[in-house]
Amino acid sequence: MAVSVRIALLGRLAVTSPSAASNGLPGRRAELVFAYLAAEHHRTVTRDELADALWPDRLPSRDRKSVV
């Protein structure tokens, strides 16, 4: 059984389905991770790529463990 889910990535993040709706996630970084993964859903995203997307200038060493 297919479930129809709509993900809005422009503006405020929103996820809606026939049975539920969500207007955002707790924290800006969580929204960025979700948006990036949703936009790249057709392929595997590596941990390093995700870290580069979250911290384009340089990944803080203390946050390396934060990227699961």
N, C-alpha and C positions, 0 to 999 in steps of 0.2 A: 504494500500500500504506500503510495507516494504522498508526502506531506508537502504542501506549498508553503514556503517560507520566503518572506521578502526582507532583504537587508538593504537599508539606506546608508550609504557611506559618505555622502556629501552633506555637509552641515552637521547636525547632531546625529550621532549613530542611533539607528532604530532597527529593531528586529521584530517582525510581526508574522504571525501564523493565524490560521483560522481559530485556534483555541487560546492564543496568548499574545501579548505584546510587551515589549521592553523598550524603554527610552533611555538607553545608555547603560554603561557598566560602571562599577565603582572605581573611579580613577581614570585619569587621562591616558596613562600608559596602557591600561587594560583595553581601552577603546582603540588605541593605535594598533595593538597586537591583533585584536579581533578584526579590525578593518583590513590590515595587511594580509592576514590569513584568508579572509573572505575574498579579497581581490585576487589572490593567487591560489584559489581553491583547486585549480586544474593541475597543480604540480606540488611536489614536496618542497617545503621551505626549510632550509637548514638553520640551525641555531645561530651560526655566524651571520647569515644573511639577515635574520630577524634582529640580531644585536646591532648590525649596521643600520638597519631601518630605524631602530629606536634611539640609537646614539650615533648619528652620522659623523660627528667629529672624532669621538674617541670613546670607547666603552670603558667606563670606570671599573677598575679591577674588583671593587667590592660588589658590583652589580653583575658580574659574569655569572655567578650562581643563580641570579634571578631569572635568567633566560633559560627556560626549561625546554 
